């Protein structure tokens, strides 16, 4: 038995891993790679696998860096099942459709700019269209948490709650090859304990190999309880100078957590009476999916729902779908708060808001999630003085604030605790670190080795690990 790491190896995007036995081949995840435009185009269009050799695909959650290349896979000839939790299934319906629409819209916009400015750039082409998404959704099968399912010869799948985003799962694969039986556990993106909205991550039993994410393998988060105070401080000082607050946000989970935090501040009478815009059609649709899946909520949020309270609404909050209304936000005078996708500032309406606000010293950009290398979000985190938006260099005079405490990823301490807890419930000896940058992975590897794990590997892209 072996696993080959085809994406999110020594990086945090493009999650893709092949599990092989003599009887079956399973693909874990099929995510879009995000980074330099040309490299992203090549890697996303030319998947490093043979679709016809795959027996089944297993998806841990709906974030685009985990699910976004599924239509490319199916368009390339894969015709088998794609397993996901019910909430992930429903979220993919809106997120993959949005991904196709954004690709087509951004391609049109950039190609017009290339023609207009006669720039020496290759035209951009969308990876897939709406019809490709529809075909992909037809291959998806919903599997609830804790239900064990045979998905290929000698392969049984069980989902546990990862607590990362709505419907996110820890993937448990029980593999039988002749007389050999092994349990592979893939953490997917692991959530944090004690966060609002979702339940805490579960701990798997009986693992032989743990494939563990390592996004924050070298960092500790500030407590989530402090993030409301930090967020409020930034809002108050930006409003005092008459500026706008732009918050690039992942449409799934992060946007809902921000709305929830702002609602709590507002209910406590502490939030200035500013208009708050959730300017992302995808976020609006995702929030509707949230309302459909209370089975994923923690006890506190279920209690609030039973009392008739909506966690994602308050009077100053406006969900924006219309394109003209979106344009009017930047033109309107006075302070406001704008939450908009995409979270790494690589596509979507947030680019238009950044274009309108980055050069104004009265404005603020708040970064609330991990930013991969070579993305616009990462350049803002690095406090670059000039950045490229829609292919045009712009000076950054706006204040840039990073609030990592909103992250839905486990931090270093939580990752080590999870691995230790899994070892206490099984024969776990092998750990492979994925979905992290080399510095974070080196730090986490050292800590796990100090914890007594005899085999902790950091595979490179394309490498295989036998177990």
C-alpha positions in Angstrom: 0.0 0.0 0.0 1.2 3.5 -0.8 0.2 7.1 -1.0 1.5 9.5 -3.6 1.4 13.2 -2.9 0.5 15.1 -6.0 -0.5 18.5 -4.5 -0.4 20.5 -1.3 3.1 18.9 -0.7 5.4 21.6 0.8 2.6 24.1 -0.1 -0.9 24.9 1.0 -3.0 24.8 -2.2 -3.9 22.2 -4.8 -4.6 19.4 -2.4 -4.4 16.0 -4.3 -3.2 12.6 -3.0 -3.4 9.1 -4.6 -3.8 6.0 -2.4 -2.9 2.7 -4.1 -3.3 -0.9 -3.2 -3.0 -3.9 -5.5 -6.8 -3.8 -5.8 -7.8 -0.2 -6.0 -6.7 3.4 -6.5 -8.4 6.2 -4.5 -7.9 10.0 -5.1 -8.1 12.1 -1.9 -9.1 15.6 -2.9 -8.7 17.4 -6.3 -8.1 21.0 -5.5 -7.1 24.0 -7.5 -3.5 25.3 -7.2 -3.2 29.0 -6.4 -0.1 31.0 -7.0 1.7 32.5 -10.0 -0.7 32.9 -12.8 1.2 30.9 -15.5 2.2 28.1 -13.1 -1.4 27.9 -11.8 -2.8 27.7 -15.3 -0.4 24.8 -16.3 -0.9 22.8 -13.1 -4.6 23.1 -12.9 -5.2 22.3 -16.6 -2.8 19.3 -16.7 -3.5 17.1 -13.8 -0.7 14.7 -12.8 -2.7 11.5 -13.0 -4.7 9.2 -15.3 -8.4 9.7 -14.6 -9.3 6.2 -16.0 -7.1 4.6 -13.3 -9.1 6.0 -10.4 -11.8 3.9 -8.7 -13.2 6.6 -6.4 -12.6 10.2 -5.3 -12.9 11.2 -1.6 -13.4 14.9 -0.8 -12.7 16.2 2.8 -14.5 19.6 2.3 -15.6 22.2 -0.2 -12.9 24.8 -0.2 -11.7 25.4 -3.7 -8.1 24.4 -3.0 -9.5 21.0 -2.1 -12.4 20.6 -4.6 -11.9 23.2 -7.3 -10.2 20.9 -9.9 -12.9 18.2 -9.7 -14.6 19.5 -12.9 -11.2 19.4 -14.7 -10.9 15.7 -13.6 -14.3 14.8 -14.8 -13.9 16.8 -18.0 -10.7 14.8 -18.6 -12.6 11.5 -18.5 -13.2 10.4 -14.8 -16.6 8.9 -14.6 -16.6 7.3 -11.1 -18.1 8.4 -7.8 -17.0 11.4 -5.7 -17.7 10.9 -2.0 -18.4 13.8 0.4 -20.5 14.7 3.4 -24.1 16.0 2.7 -23.1 19.6 3.6 -20.0 19.4 1.4 -22.1 18.0 -1.4 -24.5 21.0 -1.1 -21.7 23.5 -0.8 -19.9 22.2 -3.9 -23.0 22.9 -5.9 -22.7 26.6 -5.2 -18.9 26.9 -4.9 -17.9 25.0 -8.1 -20.6 27.0 -10.0 -19.1 30.2 -8.6 -15.6 29.1 -9.5 -16.7 28.5 -13.1 -18.4 31.9 -13.3 -15.4 33.7 -11.8 -13.0 32.1 -14.2 -15.1 33.0 -17.2 -15.7 36.6 -15.9 -12.0 37.2 -15.0 -10.9 35.8 -18.3 -13.1 38.2 -20.2 -12.0 41.1 -18.0 -8.3 40.4 -18.3 -8.4 39.6 -22.0 -10.2 42.9 -22.7 -7.4 44.7 -20.7 -4.7 42.9 -22.7 -6.3 43.9 -26.0 -6.9 47.5 -24.8 -3.4 48.1 -23.4 -1.8 45.9 -26.1 0.1 44.1 -23.2 2.6 41.4 -24.0 0.5 38.7 -22.1 -1.1 35.4 -23.2 -4.9 35.4 -23.3 -6.6 33.7 -20.3 -8.9 30.8 -20.8 -11.3 29.4 -18.2 -10.5 25.9 -16.9 -14.1 24.7 -17.1 -17.7 25.9 -17.6 -21.0 25.6 -15.9 -21.9 22.4 -17.8 -18.7 20.8 -16.6 -19.8 21.6 -13.0 -23.2 20.1 -13.6 -21.7 16.9 -14.8 -19.3 16.7 -11.8 -22.2 17.2 -9.3 -23.9 14.3 -11.0 -21.1 12.0 -9.9 -21.1 13.2 -6.2 -22.5 10.9 -3.5 -23.3 12.1 0.0 -22.1 10.0 2.9 -23.0 11.1 6.5 -20.5 11.2 9.3 -19.8 7.9 11.0 -21.4 5.7 8.3 -18.8 3.1 7.0 -19.1 2.5 3.2 -17.3 0.2 0.8 -16.1 2.5 -2.1 -13.8 0.1 -4.0 -12.4 -3.4 -3.7 -10.7 -3.7 -0.3 -11.5 0.0 0.6 -14.0 1.2 3.2 -14.6 4.9 3.9 -15.8 6.6 7.1 -16.1 10.4 7.7 -15.4 12.0 11.1 -16.1 15.7 11.9 -13.0 17.8 11.3 -14.5 21.0 12.7 -12.9 23.2 10.1 -15.8 24.4 7.9 -19.4 23.3 7.5 -19.3 19.6 6.4 -15.6 19.2 6.7 -14.4 15.7 7.4 -11.4 13.7 8.6 -11.1 10.8 6.1 -10.7 7.3 7.5 -9.8 4.7 4.9 -9.7 1.0 6.0 -7.6 -0.8 3.4 -7.4 -4.6 2.9 -4.8 -6.0 0.5 -4.5 -9.8 0.6 -4.0 -10.5 4.3 -2.7 -7.0 5.1 -5.1 -4.5 6.8 -4.2 -0.9 7.4 -6.1 2.3 8.5 -5.1 5.5 6.8 -6.4 8.7 8.4 -6.3 12.0 6.4 -7.0 15.0 8.5 -8.1 17.2 5.6 -8.0 20.7 7.0 -8.2 20.3 10.8 -10.4 22.8 12.8 -9.9 24.3 16.2 -11.4 23.5 19.5 -13.9 26.0 21.1 -14.7 27.9 18.0 -18.2 29.3 17.4 -20.7 27.7 15.0 -19.2 24.2 14.5 -18.4 21.2 16.7 -14.9 20.4 17.8 -12.7 18.0 15.7 -13.1 14.3 16.5 -10.2 12.0 17.2 -9.9 8.8 15.0 -9.1 5.4 16.4 -6.8 2.6 15.1 -4.7 4.7 12.7 -1.5 3.2 11.2 -0.7 6.3 9.0 -1.8 9.9 9.7 -1.6 12.3 6.8 -1.8 15.6 8.7 -2.2 19.2 7.5 0.5 21.6 8.8 -0.7 25.1 7.7 0.1 26.7 11.0 2.7 24.1 12.1 5.0 26.9 13.3 2.5 29.3 14.8 0.1 29.7 17.7 -3.2 31.5 17.3 -4.5 34.2 19.5 -7.7 33.1 21.4 -10.8 33.6 19.3 -12.4 35.5 22.2 -9.8 38.2 21.7 -10.4 38.6 18.0 -13.7 40.5 18.6 -11.8 43.2 20.6 -9.0 43.4 17.9 -11.5 43.7 15.1 -13.4 46.4 17.0 -10.2 48.4 17.6 -9.5 48.4 13.8 -13.1 49.3 12.9 -13.2 52.2 15.3 -9.9 53.8 14.3 -10.7 53.4 10.6 -14.2 54.9 11.0 -12.7 57.8 12.9 -10.6 58.8 9.9 -13.5 58.3 7.5 -12.2 55.2 5.8 -13.6 52.0 4.5 -12.7 48.5 5.9 -12.2 45.8 3.3 -12.0 42.2 4.6 -11.0 39.6 2.0 -12.7 36.5 3.2 -13.3 32.9 2.2 -17.0 32.6 1.4 -17.2 29.3 3.3 -16.9 29.6 7.1 -14.7 32.7 7.5 -17.4 35.0 6.2 -20.0 33.5 8.5 -17.6 33.7 11.5 -17.0 37.4 10.8 -20.7 38.1 10.5 -21.3 36.2 13.8 -18.5 38.2 15.5 -19.9 41.5 14.2 -23.4 40.6 15.4 -22.1 39.9 18.9 -20.4 43.3 19.0 -23.5 45.0 17.6 -25.8 43.2 20.2 -23.5 44.4 22.9 -23.9 48.0 21.7 -20.2 48.3 20.9 -20.1 48.3 17.1 -20.3 51.8 15.5 -23.5 52.1 13.4 -21.7 51.5 10.0 -23.2 49.7 7.0 -21.8 46.2 6.7 -21.8 44.6 3.3 -21.3 40.9 2.5 -20.5 41.5 -1.1 -20.2 38.1 -2.6 -23.0 36.2 -4.3 -21.2 33.0 -3.3 -21.2 33.9 0.4 -24.9 34.6 0.3 -25.5 31.2 -1.2 -23.1 29.5 1.2 -24.9 31.2 4.1 -28.2 29.7 2.8 -26.5 26.3 2.8 -25.5 26.9 6.5 -29.2 27.3 7.4 -29.9 23.9 5.8 -27.4 21.9 8.0 -27.9 22.5 11.7 -26.6 19.0 12.3 -23.1 20.5 11.9 -23.6 23.2 14.6 -22.3 23.2 18.1 -24.7 23.2 21.1 -24.6 27.0 21.6 -25.6 27.8 18.1 -28.4 25.2 18.1 -29.7 26.8 21.3 -29.7 30.2 19.7 -31.6 28.8 16.6 -34.2 27.2 18.8 -34.8 30.6 20.5 -35.6 32.1 17.1 -32.4 34.1 16.8 -30.7 34.3 13.4 -26.9 34.1 13.8 -26.2 35.6 10.4 -28.4 38.7 10.4 -28.6 42.2 12.0 -30.1 45.5 10.9 -26.9 47.1 9.5 -26.0 44.0 7.6 -26.6 43.9 3.8 -26.1 40.8 1.6 -25.2 42.0 -1.9 -26.0 40.0 -5.0 -26.5 42.7 -7.6 -23.4 43.8 -9.6 -24.5 47.5 -9.7 -25.1 47.5 -5.9 -21.6 46.2 -5.5 -20.1 49.0 -7.6 -22.1 51.5 -5.5 -20.4 50.4 -2.3 -17.1 52.0 -3.3 -18.7 55.1 -4.6 -20.7 55.8 -1.4 -19.3 58.4 0.9 -18.4 57.6 4.5 -17.1 54.6 6.4 -18.4 51.0 5.8 -17.3 47.4 6.3 -17.0 45.2 3.2 -16.6 41.4 3.5 -15.9 40.0 0.1 -14.4 36.9 -1.6 -11.9 35.6 -2.6 -10.0 35.0 0.6 -6.5 35.1 -1.0 -7.5 38.1 -3.2 -6.9 36.2 -6.4 -10.4 36.6 -7.9 -13.9 37.8 -7.3 -15.4 41.1 -6.3 -12.8 41.8 -3.5 -10.4 42.8 -6.3 -12.6 45.7 -7.3 -12.8 46.9 -3.7 -9.1 46.6 -3.3 -8.6 48.5 -6.5 -10.8 51.3 -5.1 -9.3 51.5 -1.6 -5.7 50.4 -1.5 -4.3 53.8 -2.5 -6.3 55.7 0.2 -4.5 56.1 3.6 -7.8 56.5 5.4 -8.8 52.9 4.5 -7.9 49.6 6.0 -7.6 46.0 4.7 -8.0 43.3 7.3 -6.5 39.9 6.5 -8.2 37.1 8.4 -6.9 33.9 6.8 -3.8 32.2 5.6 -2.4 33.6 2.4 -0.5 31.3 0.1 2.8 32.2 -1.5 2.7 34.4 -4.7 -1.0 35.5 -4.1 -2.0 39.1 -3.8 -3.2 38.4 -0.2 0.4 37.3 0.7 1.9 40.4 -0.8 -0.4 42.5 1.3 0.5 40.5 4.5 4.2 41.2 3.6 3.4 44.9 3.5 4.6 45.4 -0.1 4.5 49.0 -1.1 3.2 48.2 -4.6 1.0 45.4 -5.7 -0.6 44.3 -8.9 -4.4 44.4 -9.1 -6.0 43.3 -12.4 -2.6 43.5 -14.0 -1.9 47.1 -13.0 0.7 48.2 -10.4 -0.9 50.2 -7.5 0.6 51.9 -4.5 -0.5 50.6 -1.1 -1.2 53.5 1.3 -4.1 51.8 3.1 -3.5 50.3 6.5 -3.1 46.5 6.4 -3.9 44.5 9.6 -3.5 40.8 10.0 -5.9 39.0 12.4 -4.9 35.3 12.3 -7.0 34.5 15.3 -10.0 34.1 13.0 -8.3 31.2 11.3 -10.3 28.0 11.0 -7.1 25.9 10.9 -5.6 24.2 14.0 -2.4 25.9 15.2 0.8 24.2 16.2 -0.3 23.2 19.7 -3.6 21.8 18.4 -1.9 19.8 15.6 0.4 18.2 18.1 -2.4 17.5 20.5 -4.4 15.9 17.7 -1.6 13.6 16.6 -0.9 12.6 20.2 -4.6 11.8 20.8 -4.7 9.7 17.7 -1.7 7.7 18.8 -3.3 7.1 22.2 -6.2 5.5 20.3 -4.3 3.2 18.0 -1.0 1.8 16.7 0.0 5.1 15.0 3.7 5.3 14.1 3.8 7.0 10.7 2.9 10.7 10.1 3.2 12.5 6.8 2.8 16.3 6.8 1.0 18.0 3.9 -0.8 21.3 3.3 2.0 23.5 4.7 4.9 25.6 3.7 8.4 24.1 4.4 9.2 26.3 7.4 5.9 25.4 9.1 6.4 21.7 8.3 10.0 21.7 9.6 8.9 23.1 13.0 6.0 20.7 13.3 8.1 17.7 12.3 10.7 18.6 15.0 7.9 18.8 17.7 6.4 15.5 16.7 9.8 13.8 16.7 10.3 15.2 20.2 6.9 13.6 21.1 8.3 10.2 20.2 6.8 9.6 16.8 9.3 7.3 15.1 8.5 8.3 11.5 7.5 11.9 10.5 8.0 12.7 6.8 7.5 15.8 4.8 6.9 14.5 1.2 7.7 16.5 -1.9 5.3 16.8 -4.8 5.2 13.5 -6.7 6.8 11.5 -3.9 5.3 8.2 -2.6 5.2 6.8 0.8 4.7 3.0 1.5 2.9 2.0 4.7 
